[in-house]
Amino acid sequence: MRLNSLKSIGVFSSLGFLFVAGILSADARDVGLKPLPPQQPIQISQNNVGPLTGQWRLAIEVTAHTDLSVSTQPNYWMVTSLEQSGIELSGRILNANQNACPDAEILGTVEGNQVNWTMYYTGSCCQGGMMKFEGVMVSPTRIEGTLVPAGSSPPNCTLWSGNVVATQGHYYK
């Protein structure tokens, strides 16, 4: 009798082992479950830099001036350096052509694809003048929008309105 009970335990133990081994070797299709869809890789910034951080060249098509006696000038360009931290945006003008004033600080926000900032003129040209940019990021390296005077123009300063296309690049070291 004792021999038969040991054989029974051995048979049940072997069956149990085979059952557990079968479960462990089965994949999702074997038990009727659908496999998870493949996951897309996620790019994580190592230094928490926003997508607008870097240099941006603003191609500006002038449409009007605050001084009506000034005729529409040729188009301008400006190169800015922007830094994004969360939704906050800051920066400055690095260079500008024609007689566009390059002495300005930039403060603004980025929410989704909406990009808004104000340029505060700080230098000898147009000190105290402000220009407001409202735009849309149409690709990771392109923003389109408008730049208009904000508030009144300081004396001896002509601000302008214009359509802007900003492209990100490496313009200065």
C-alpha positions in Angstrom: 0.0 0.0 0.0 2.8 2.4 0.9 4.5 1.7 -2.5 1.2 2.6 -4.4 0.8 5.9 -2.5 4.4 6.9 -3.4 3.7 6.0 -7.0 0.6 8.2 -6.9 2.5 11.1 -5.4 5.2 10.7 -8.1 2.6 10.6 -10.9 0.7 13.7 -9.5 4.0 15.5 -9.0 5.1 14.8 -12.5 1.7 16.0 -13.9 1.9 19.1 -11.8 5.4 19.9 -13.0 4.3 19.4 -16.6 1.2 21.7 -16.0 3.3 24.5 -14.5 6.0 24.1 -17.2 3.3 24.4 -19.9 1.9 27.6 -18.4 5.3 29.1 -18.1 6.2 28.3 -21.7 2.8 29.5 -23.1 2.6 33.0 -24.7 -0.4 35.2 -25.0 -1.7 33.5 -28.1 -1.8 30.1 -26.3 -4.1 31.3 -23.6 -6.4 33.3 -25.9 -5.1 36.8 -25.0 -4.1 39.4 -27.6 -0.5 40.6 -27.3 0.2 44.2 -26.5 0.8 46.5 -29.5 4.4 47.5 -30.1 5.3 50.6 -28.1 6.7 53.7 -29.8 10.1 54.9 -28.4 9.9 58.0 -26.3 12.7 60.6 -26.6 13.5 62.1 -23.2 15.6 65.2 -23.1 18.7 64.8 -21.0 18.8 68.5 -20.0 15.0 69.4 -20.0 15.5 71.8 -23.0 12.3 72.9 -24.7 11.8 72.6 -28.5 12.2 76.3 -29.0 15.6 76.6 -27.3 18.2 77.7 -29.9 18.6 80.3 -32.5 15.7 81.5 -34.7 15.9 83.7 -37.8 12.8 85.9 -38.2 12.1 86.8 -41.8 9.8 89.8 -41.5 7.5 91.2 -44.3 6.7 94.7 -43.2 3.0 95.6 -43.7 2.7 99.0 -41.8 4.5 101.5 -39.6 3.5 103.5 -36.6 4.7 106.7 -38.3 2.4 107.1 -41.3 5.0 109.4 -43.0 7.4 106.5 -43.3 7.0 104.4 -46.4 7.1 100.6 -46.2 10.7 99.6 -45.9 12.2 96.5 -47.4 11.8 93.4 -45.4 13.8 92.8 -42.3 15.4 89.8 -40.7 16.4 89.3 -37.1 18.3 86.4 -35.4 17.1 85.7 -31.9 18.4 83.3 -29.2 15.5 81.7 -27.4 15.4 79.5 -24.3 12.3 77.5 -23.3 11.8 76.1 -19.8 8.4 74.5 -19.5 5.9 76.9 -21.0 8.1 80.0 -20.3 10.1 81.5 -23.1 12.9 84.1 -22.8 15.6 85.4 -25.1 17.2 88.3 -26.9 17.9 89.6 -30.4 21.4 88.6 -31.6 21.5 90.6 -34.8 19.2 92.5 -37.2 19.5 94.0 -40.7 18.5 97.4 -42.2 17.7 99.8 -39.4 15.9 97.3 -37.2 16.8 97.8 -33.5 18.7 94.8 -32.2 18.6 95.8 -28.5 15.6 93.9 -27.1 14.8 91.2 -24.5 12.1 88.6 -25.3 9.7 87.2 -22.8 6.7 84.9 -23.6 5.0 81.5 -23.5 4.6 78.3 -25.5 1.4 76.4 -25.0 0.9 73.5 -27.4 1.7 74.9 -30.8 0.9 78.5 -29.8 4.0 80.7 -29.4 3.6 84.3 -28.0 6.2 86.7 -26.9 6.8 90.4 -26.3 10.0 92.1 -27.4 11.1 94.9 -24.9 13.5 97.3 -26.5 16.2 98.2 -24.0 18.9 100.0 -26.0 19.4 103.5 -27.3 17.1 102.8 -30.2 13.4 102.7 -29.3 14.0 102.3 -25.6 10.7 101.5 -23.9 9.1 100.3 -27.2 7.4 96.9 -27.3 6.4 94.6 -30.0 4.1 91.6 -29.6 4.5 88.3 -31.5 1.7 85.8 -31.9 2.4 82.7 -33.9 1.9 79.0 -34.5 4.6 76.4 -34.6 3.9 74.6 -37.9 6.9 72.2 -37.6 9.7 71.7 -35.1 11.8 74.2 -37.0 9.3 76.7 -38.3 7.0 79.2 -36.6 4.6 81.5 -38.6 2.9 84.6 -37.1 2.6 88.4 -36.8 4.6 91.0 -35.0 2.8 94.2 -34.1 3.6 97.3 -31.9 2.3 96.9 -28.3 1.4 100.2 -26.7 2.6 103.6 -28.0 5.9 104.2 -29.8 8.5 106.1 -27.8 9.7 109.5 -29.3 12.0 109.1 -32.3 11.1 105.5 -32.8 9.1 104.0 -35.6 7.8 100.5 -34.9 6.1 98.4 -37.6 3.7 95.5 -38.1 4.6 92.5 -40.2 4.2 88.9 -41.1 6.9 86.7 -39.7 8.3 83.3 -40.6 10.8 82.1 -38.0 13.2 79.2 -38.8 15.4 77.5 -36.3 19.1 77.0 -37.2 22.7 77.6 -36.2 23.3 81.2 -37.3 26.0 82.3 -34.8 28.4 80.4 -32.6 
